[in-house]
Amino acid sequence: MGMNALARELKRGSTELLILALLEERDCHGYELAQQIDARSRGEISFHAASLYPTLYRMEGKDLIEGRWVEKPGQRRRRYYRLTKAGTRMLASQRSVWDTFFGALDRVARIRPA
């Protein structure tokens, strides 16, 4: 597997975790989520906002997040997402899985998470 393929797989495997973690802090719309991921990862992880929407819709269908339409004067209508109780439980579970995985990587390959 080449480096680009590995990076794509890691990104794909962490998308839900990233979204849940940001929504744990506050409600956001899709474009804002994409901006936050890019900014916090210092550009190492980025998504086009449009590519996040299928994941957001799927997560909403699994009751991990809840969306609501918000209209503000002078702005277009946006769908804001918030974490549900099921999403909070899933976030805790995913954090545990990633923590265990990073620990194993460190033990085998001396790769420490940031």
Secondary structure, DSSP 8 states (H G I E B T S, - for coil): --HHHHHHHHHHHHHHHHHHHHHHH--EEHHHHHHHHHHHTTTSS---HHHHHHHHHHHHHTTSEEEEEE--TTS--EEEEEE-HHHHHHHHHHHHHHHHHHHHHHHHH-----
